[in-house]
Amino acid sequence: MIEDTPAQYKIRVHDHAEKALGAVVRVAQAAGVACEMVQVEHEHPYRAIIDIAEAKHCDLIVMSSHGRHGVSAIVLGSETAKVLTHCKIPILVHR
């Protein structure tokens, strides 16, 4: 059952992303690593990752992998695999 209106959902997702990304920024700052938080909505997440990385002149993209194999990997798709396939910037995948 859907509990949120589209507007409520958008606010809730935005707040969740702010909290999660904010934690990453704090850890990076504590380690003395430059970090800029960017939050983008896009129909294709892999395309947003590539577009932002190119616009920010990144020299590396770091992504995770769930390590799914077989049918589950095909059915669920993999944003990491799509970025690897379509991006010219080096990518470090953590599994």
Secondary structure, DSSP 4 states (H G I P E B T S, - for coil): ---S-HHHHHHHHHHHHHHHHHHHHHHHHHTT----------SSHHHHHHHHHHHTT-S-EEEE-----HHHHHHH--HHHHHHHH--S-EEEE-
